[in-house]
């Protein structure tokens, strides 16, 4: 029996995983490249900014600001679930893996940094909303037709 011990994103769309096999004491490192997400737009339009997931950057008032790997992971999870609540547990697990308890404050810090990049007024967010006691919700603008 084999299984993934840990996995981490090393850059947008590229992950590495360490797996182990019960019949062998040696661990194997595997690098995975995930194709572009076909279900989701790769440029997410928000109220005050756009986020280019292929370039891992925020475009706001003509300025391009890079996302850190952690910010990218959080934003991608929120964008995959745009308009729906993503729980604190799911976001912490996205950041830290299976054992995430105790990382809620770390998540809040990354959310604050994301808001500073994507919101016109980070203190009064309109795109990255807190749903008290549950998690966060990303509100995207519908593409113009």
Secondary structure, 3 states (H helix, E strand, C coil): CEEEEEEEEEECCEEEEEEEECCEEEEEEEEEECCCCCCCCCEEECCCCEEECCCCEEEECCEEEECCHHHHHHHHHHHHCCCCEEEHHHHHHHHHCCCCCCCHHHHHHHHHHHHHHHCCCHHHCCCEEEECCCEEEECCCCCCC
